[in-house]
Amino acid sequence: MRSMRSGIGVGIIVGALMLTSCSSGGTTGGGEVDTSLDPAEISGKLSYAIWDVNQQPGMEALIDDFNKTYPNVKVKVEVTAYAQYFTKLQTQASSGTLPEVFWMNGPNFQLFASNDMLAPLSPLVEADMLDTSKYPEALNSMYSLGDEQYSVPKDFDTIAVYYNREILERAGLEEPTSDWTWDDYRAMANQITDRLGSEGIIGTGENYDNQPMLYPAIVSNGGSIIKDGKSGYDDPKTIEAIQFWRDMVADGAMLTPAQNADTTGTQRFLNGQAGMVWSGTWQVAPLLDSVVKDKIGVVELPLSPSGDRQTVIHGIGNSMSAKAASDPAAQAFLAYLGSEKAALIQAEMGTANPAYEETQQAFVDSAPDYNLEIFLEAADQYAQPYPISKNTSAWNKFETELLPEAFSGDRPVDEVAQELAEKMNEALGKEK
């Protein structure tokens, strides 16, 4: 999400997590599971850490349903803004106070798992409390290290374009179709801004996030973020994709990074002040609770100059602290979060597009006018895994530091991209 679903942006991590120096002493051996316990016998207090306040109602609904079977397990949701979330987890790991259950994402997974912070899923699988075959193999693989899997896939995100039908109509524009191009997108964004800008409406409400905005453009254009252990930012195709977004800013059809820091482009879209936005499945719940909920259409990403469209796919995982590995309450809650019932509740509320197989239709039906099938088709037809490495945050920080200089026009795009590639390669070289 946001992913990350839900929320994996250019500002993903301020600095690299240094867990190797602050391991809580957890073990990858897992914990024993006592399947003879009656649910009513299991009691305890658990913390469940997440980063998306928009998903909090959905997570609390899951807890309510969980408590129908486990009435004596008290679970408290702890929400921390994404920008601080993993830094907070690092601090908790160093002091041995990690939440019993918490959200994990691909970019940070290997760092936590390799430092014995996470409990493996194998004891729950062997006890028939979890069935990992029910989740997409790509996500199972992303959340595995060595021979063990450490996170239960919660949901998955692909990217499409949301647009405001009313804004397009007022700007005299037809709704986009699946054969539209980057040139079409830029032209529409400019026309919206030119015709409705006096009302404070901009063409596109991008947020400078990696997952929904930057990465899909790069891979659609034939570029790469990381390939064969090397940075792809010095690839001309990658540079062309970054230039596409820089040109939108120069046109005035998109907020500058400084303007976005004040009120984000996505928030403007939710407020009816932006015509379009590239975003993921995590955007459905906020839209259904917004003033524009009845004005939304969804269309495939526009075709790049190479004539292709690609998206990245990612999904949040639910993890259990290694120190809670033998806690029956934590085991039961993590197993519940990986159940079909939990997936269906999230889907029906429009909270997330669940990873559990054959539960996505309920998510599609949560907003029948939004054509959410497009996100499922993207996963099947043109999705690439979200780019990660053993220490993703070490090079994410260079994206955070350098790319705003390109988007704002403070420095030429190619110059920034070359420097980013050099620094990224240096960071990747230290992983070997």
Sequence and secondary structure as in RCSB ss.txt:
>XXXX:A:sequence
MRSMRSGIGVGIIVGALMLTSCSSGGTTGGGEVDTSLDPAEISGKLSYAIWDVNQQPGMEALIDDFNKTYPNVKV
KVEVTAYAQYFTKLQTQASSGTLPEVFWMNGPNFQLFASNDMLAPLSPLVEADMLDTSKYPEALNSMYSLGDEQY
SVPKDFDTIAVYYNREILERAGLEEPTSDWTWDDYRAMANQITDRLGSEGIIGTGENYDNQPMLYPAIVSNGGSI
IKDGKSGYDDPKTIEAIQFWRDMVADGAMLTPAQNADTTGTQRFLNGQAGMVWSGTWQVAPLLDSVVKDKIGVVE
LPLSPSGDRQTVIHGIGNSMSAKAASDPAAQAFLAYLGSEKAALIQAEMGTANPAYEETQQAFVDSAPDYNLEIF
LEAADQYAQPYPISKNTSAWNKFETELLPEAFSGDRPVDEVAQELAEKMNEALGKEK
>XXXX:A:secstr
  B  BT  TTS SS   GGGS     TT     TT  GGG  EEEEEEES GGGHHHHHHHHHHHHHH TTEEE
EEEE  HHHHHHHHHHHHHTT   SEEEE HHHHHHHHHTT B  SHHHHHTTS  GGGS HHHHHHTEETTEE 
EEE B B EEEEEEHHHHHHTT     TT BHHHHHHHHHHHHHHHGGGT EEE     IIIIIHHHHHHTT  S
EETTEE TTSHHHHHHHHHHHHHHHHTSB  HHHHHHS HHHHHHTT EEEEEEEGGGHHHHHTSTTTTSEEEE 
  B TTS   EEEB  EEEEBGGGTT HHHHHHHHHHTSHHHHHHHHHHTS  B STT HHHHHHTSGGG THHH
HHHHHHSEEE    TTHHHHHHHHHHHHHHHHHTSS HHHHHHHHHHHHHHHHHTT 
